Amino acid sequence: MVVALLLAGPALGLFAWQADRVETVDFVSQVVRALGNVPSPWLALAFLIGAVIARPSWGALAGAAVLCLAVGTYYVAINLSGDREGIPLRGALTGWLAVALVAGPIFGLAGSIWRRGPSALRPFAVGILTGALLGEFAYFSGGELRYGIWDWNGTLDYLATVELVLALAMPVLLLSSLLQRLQAYVMAAVMGGIALLIMLWLDQTMRDLFNA
């Protein structure tokens, strides 16, 4: 099971690579392209592998491993395919590996704590993932105002709405008591603000690294 989940890292990297190559000619292709360019599937995968392993230290390590494998596979595929020829990728690769080494352990650990951690900590573990989704929702909802590149006939708006619904439902689905759910929502609100600030910072940083 663990090996299968670790293989999901390269699979996610290949999906993101293929998603970049999809021409956005209809709703389905727009959805595929968008899913390959948002952080939530990556963070959810780290959370999932942590939940399956259920041991905090190993969950954190596996979360980092699976995201690094995904990032590495993505850039290896780009290099072998000749995509983006002439565009320097070393800075972007280094930057995203650094992100994977930070985000992977956090979300892998959160998944482990939710699965078998102390009851008092489980709401905060769920709140971390929920807040990341809320931050992403806020980030992409304002994408058209910042760059005007996420219109795609409103596809990303639909996806952002689905993401908001999932985020609001997650504490209800993953936690058993009303108090735990309320605690998760409070944590999600804090994490959502932090996630939004991080995404805004990463957006500019990665643009600079990609063009370095």
C-alpha positions in Angstrom: 0.0 0.0 0.0 2.8 2.4 0.9 4.7 1.6 -2.3 1.5 2.2 -4.3 0.9 5.6 -2.7 4.6 6.6 -3.3 4.1 5.7 -6.9 1.2 8.1 -6.9 3.8 10.9 -6.7 5.3 10.2 -10.2 1.7 9.6 -11.4 0.7 13.1 -10.2 3.8 14.6 -11.7 3.0 13.0 -15.1 -0.6 14.2 -14.9 0.5 17.8 -14.2 2.9 17.6 -17.1 0.2 16.3 -19.5 -2.2 18.9 -18.1 0.2 21.6 -19.2 0.0 20.3 -22.7 -3.7 20.2 -23.0 -5.3 22.8 -25.3 -8.2 24.4 -23.5 -10.8 24.0 -26.2 -13.8 22.8 -24.1 -15.0 22.5 -20.5 -13.4 19.1 -19.9 -10.0 20.2 -21.2 -10.2 23.4 -19.1 -10.9 21.3 -16.0 -7.9 19.0 -16.7 -5.7 22.0 -17.3 -6.8 23.7 -14.1 -6.4 20.6 -11.9 -2.8 20.2 -13.2 -2.0 23.7 -12.1 -3.4 24.0 -8.6 -1.8 22.9 -5.3 -4.7 21.1 -3.7 -4.2 17.6 -5.3 -0.6 17.7 -4.2 -1.4 18.7 -0.6 -4.3 16.2 -0.5 -2.0 13.4 -1.7 0.5 14.2 1.1 -2.3 14.2 3.7 -3.6 10.9 2.3 -0.3 9.1 2.5 0.2 10.3 6.0 -3.3 9.1 7.0 -2.5 5.6 5.5 0.8 5.3 7.2 -0.7 6.7 10.4 2.7 7.1 12.2 3.5 10.8 12.6 7.3 10.6 11.9 6.9 8.2 8.9 3.8 10.1 7.7 5.8 13.3 7.6 8.7 11.6 5.8 6.4 9.9 3.2 4.6 13.2 2.6 7.9 14.9 1.7 8.9 11.9 -0.4 5.7 11.7 -2.5 5.7 15.4 -3.3 9.4 15.4 -4.2 8.8 12.4 -6.5 6.0 14.3 -8.1 8.0 17.5 -8.6 11.0 15.5 -9.9 8.9 13.5 -12.4 7.2 16.6 -13.7 10.5 18.3 -14.5 12.1 15.2 -15.9 9.1 14.7 -18.2 9.5 18.4 -19.4 13.2 17.9 -20.0 12.9 14.6 -21.9 10.0 15.8 -24.0 11.7 19.0 -25.0 8.8 21.1 -23.7 9.8 24.7 -22.9 13.0 24.4 -24.8 15.3 27.3 -24.2 13.5 28.3 -21.0 15.7 27.8 -17.8 14.0 25.4 -15.4 16.7 24.9 -12.7 15.4 27.7 -10.6 11.8 26.6 -10.8 12.8 22.9 -10.0 14.8 24.0 -7.0 12.1 26.2 -5.8 9.3 23.6 -6.0 11.5 20.9 -4.4 12.0 23.3 -1.5 8.2 23.8 -1.3 7.7 20.0 -1.4 10.2 19.5 1.4 8.2 22.0 3.6 4.6 21.2 2.6 5.1 17.5 2.3 6.0 16.8 6.0 3.3 19.3 7.2 0.5 17.7 5.4 1.8 14.1 5.8 2.0 14.7 9.5 -1.5 16.2 9.5 -2.9 13.1 7.8 -1.2 10.9 10.4 -2.5 12.9 13.3 -6.0 12.9 11.9 -5.9 9.1 11.5 -4.3 8.0 14.8 -3.1 11.1 16.7 -4.4 12.5 20.0 -8.1 13.5 19.8 -7.3 17.0 20.9 -5.0 17.5 17.9 -7.2 16.0 15.2 -9.3 19.2 14.6 -6.1 21.1 13.9 -4.9 18.5 11.5 -8.1 18.7 9.5 -8.1 22.4 9.8 -4.7 22.6 8.1 -5.9 20.9 5.0 -9.3 22.7 5.1 -7.5 26.0 5.4 -5.2 25.3 2.5 -8.3 24.7 0.3 -9.8 27.9 1.5 -6.6 29.8 0.8 -6.5 28.4 -2.7 -10.2 29.3 -3.2 -9.4 32.9 -2.3 -6.3 33.0 -4.4 -7.9 31.7 -7.6 -11.1 33.6 -7.1 -9.1 36.8 -7.4 -7.0 35.5 -10.3 -8.8 37.4 -13.0 -8.4 40.6 -11.1 -4.6 40.1 -10.8 -3.6 38.7 -14.2 -6.7 38.1 -16.3 -5.4 34.6 -17.3 -7.8 32.4 -15.4 -11.0 33.2 -17.2 -11.4 30.2 -19.4 -15.2 31.0 -19.6 -15.5 30.8 -15.9 -14.1 27.2 -15.5 -11.8 28.1 -12.7 -14.7 29.9 -10.9 -16.7 26.7 -11.0 -13.7 24.7 -9.6 -13.1 27.3 -6.9 -16.7 27.0 -5.9 -16.4 23.2 -5.7 -13.3 23.6 -3.7 -15.0 25.9 -1.2 -17.9 23.4 -0.8 -15.3 20.6 -0.1 -13.4 22.7 2.4 -16.6 23.5 4.3 -17.7 19.9 4.3 -14.4 18.4 5.3 -14.6 19.0 9.1 -18.1 17.5 9.1 -17.0 14.4 7.2 -13.7 13.8 9.0 -14.5 14.7 12.6 -17.1 13.3 14.9 -18.1 16.0 17.4 -19.4 19.5 17.1 -16.6 20.9 19.2 -14.0 19.3 17.0 -15.6 20.7 13.9 -15.8 24.2 15.3 -12.1 24.0 16.3 -11.3 22.8 12.8 -13.1 25.7 11.2 -11.3 28.2 13.4 -8.0 26.6 12.5 -9.0 26.6 8.8 -9.7 30.3 9.0 -6.2 31.0 10.3 -4.6 28.6 7.9 -6.6 30.0 5.0 -5.1 33.4 5.6 -1.6 32.0 5.9 -2.1 29.9 2.8 -3.3 32.9 0.8 -0.3 34.9 1.8 2.1 32.0 1.0 0.5 31.5 -2.4 0.8 35.2 -3.3 4.5 35.1 -2.3 5.2 31.9 -4.1 3.5 33.2 -7.2 5.9 36.1 -7.5 8.9 34.1 -6.3 8.4 31.3 -8.8 7.9 33.8 -11.7 11.2 35.3 -10.8 13.0 31.9 -10.5 11.4 30.6 -13.7 12.7 33.6 -15.6 16.1 33.6 -13.9 
